[in-house]
Structures are given as structure tokens and as C-alpha cells.
Amino acid sequence: FSLQMQSRFDGNMGFPGGLMDKGPQETPVEALNRELVEEINLDLSRFACQQEDILLTHVNHSKKLVTYFYAKEVNLVEFSEIEKAVLDSEEWGTETYGVLRVPLFTMSDGYRGFPVFLANKFAGNARIQLLKAITAKNILSEDEVN
Ligand SMILES: O=c1[nH]cnc2c1ncn2[C@H]1C[C@H](O)[C@@H](COP(=O)(O)OP(=O)(O)O)O1
């Protein structure tokens, strides 16, 4: 398994995505697909997210924000193509500062690998979203994550 995140302009780790445009003109999944093109140059003809890819909805009362988290499964060849396309995205170097694979293992010292990665700073609730994706997609069990 591999799992893609990005380093953001603000120094946080996060997932590609963003806010919906104001007004009724786009649904959450349409906004996501628009942001995926802007931030990671995703080929929507092959990899567009669908409503059924939704994993988590979260309400942030203090920020008056509802976040929707979608996870799309692809094979390793596709994953690699998606990674390489990021360098040609419109927002490379402005919003998107790096594309990264999350280390989905823990080394024999019990710390290096995934635990070290989790010590990063994450945008919004991206850390919770990451843990949800890992258990929902059966990459690690809840016990292993804990
Ligand atoms: O990966 C994320 N998971 C959850 N929330 C996130 C993530 N990345 C950003 N955010 C939060 C942080 C901000 O409150 C908003 C908007 O983020 P941003 O990327 O700056 O949005 P735009 O592209 O400017 O629309 O979401």
C-alpha cells in the first residue's frame, strides 16, 4: 500500500483539496475535483472522485466549516502516474510544495516510520482523516494505529 499526502505552502501536511467556491454552483465533490486539478494536476477522465468515495464528514463549529474527506483507491502504477503529474500542476510551488508517500510501517525501534510521520503538523483535521483512511482501507488495524 501507498498513501499520498502533500506538503503545503503553510508548512503543514495535508491532503489535496480546498474550500468550495461561494454560491450554489458546485457540489462538494465537484469542488474537490476542481481542486484536485489545480493542486495535483489529476487526470479527471481516469481518477475523478465520486460521491461514493466519501469517508468522513466533520463539522468545525468554531471555524464554521464542514469538511468532507474522500479516499480514492488506485493501483500502484496509477499511483506513480498521479505522483509524477503533480510537478506540472498549476499550483505547484504556490499551494502545493511537495508530494509525499506516508511511511505506513514502524521500524524496529518502535518509533521511526509512521510514528515519526505523525509528529508532523497537519492542516485542519488532516491527521484524523489520515488515520481514518488507514483503518477504513484496512491498511492498518485500529489496534496497530493506537
Ligand atoms: O488536508 C486537510 N484536511 C483537513 N482540512 C484541511 C486540509 N487542508 C486544509 N484544510 C483546512 C485548512 C483551512 O481551514 C481550509 C482551507 O484550506 P486551503 O487549502 O487553504 O483551501 P483553498 O485551497 O485556499 O481553498 O481547509
The ligand as a Tripos MOL2 file, in Angstrom:
@<TRIPOS>MOLECULE
LIG
   26    28     1     0     0
SMALL
NO_CHARGES

@<TRIPOS>ATOM
      1 O1         -5.8910   18.0690    4.3620 O.2       1 LIG1
      2 C1         -6.7000   18.7810    5.0120 C.ar      1 LIG1
      3 N1         -7.5950   18.2020    5.8230 N.ar      1 LIG1
      4 C2         -8.4860   18.9300    6.5460 C.ar      1 LIG1
      5 N2         -8.5620   20.2700    6.4930 N.ar      1 LIG1
      6 C3         -7.6850   20.8750    5.6820 C.ar      1 LIG1
      7 C4         -6.7390   20.1970    4.9230 C.ar      1 LIG1
      8 N3         -6.0230   21.0960    4.1970 N.ar      1 LIG1
      9 C5         -6.5210   22.2930    4.5120 C.ar      1 LIG1
     10 N4         -7.5070   22.1620    5.4160 N.ar      1 LIG1
     11 C6         -8.2910   23.2510    6.0050 C.3       1 LIG1
     12 C7         -7.4380   24.3990    6.4370 C.3       1 LIG1
     13 C8         -8.2830   25.5880    6.1040 C.3       1 LIG1
     14 O2         -9.1330   25.8780    7.2360 O.3       1 LIG1
     15 C9         -9.1890   25.1360    4.9710 C.3       1 LIG1
     16 C10        -8.8210   25.6820    3.5990 C.3       1 LIG1
     17 O3         -7.5570   25.1860    3.2120 O.3       1 LIG1
     18 P1         -6.8100   25.6520    1.8920 P.3       1 LIG1
     19 O4         -6.0250   24.5120    1.3580 O.co2     1 LIG1
     20 O5         -6.0140   26.8420    2.2390 O.co2     1 LIG1
     21 O6         -8.0050   25.9780    0.8910 O.3       1 LIG1
     22 P2         -8.0330   26.6940   -0.5280 P.3       1 LIG1
     23 O7         -7.2510   25.8280   -1.4930 O.co2     1 LIG1
     24 O8         -7.3860   28.0390   -0.3440 O.co2     1 LIG1
     25 O9         -9.4860   26.7620   -0.8910 O.co2     1 LIG1
     26 O10        -9.1630   23.7250    4.9830 O.3       1 LIG1
@<TRIPOS>BOND
     1     1     2 2
     2     2     3 ar
     3     2     7 ar
     4     3     4 ar
     5     4     5 ar
     6     5     6 ar
     7     6     7 ar
     8     6    10 ar
     9     7     8 ar
    10     8     9 ar
    11     9    10 ar
    12    10    11 1
    13    11    12 1
    14    11    26 1
    15    12    13 1
    16    13    14 1
    17    13    15 1
    18    15    16 1
    19    15    26 1
    20    16    17 1
    21    17    18 1
    22    18    19 2
    23    18    20 1
    24    18    21 1
    25    21    22 1
    26    22    23 2
    27    22    24 1
    28    22    25 1
@<TRIPOS>SUBSTRUCTURE
     1 LIG1         1 GROUP 0 **** ****
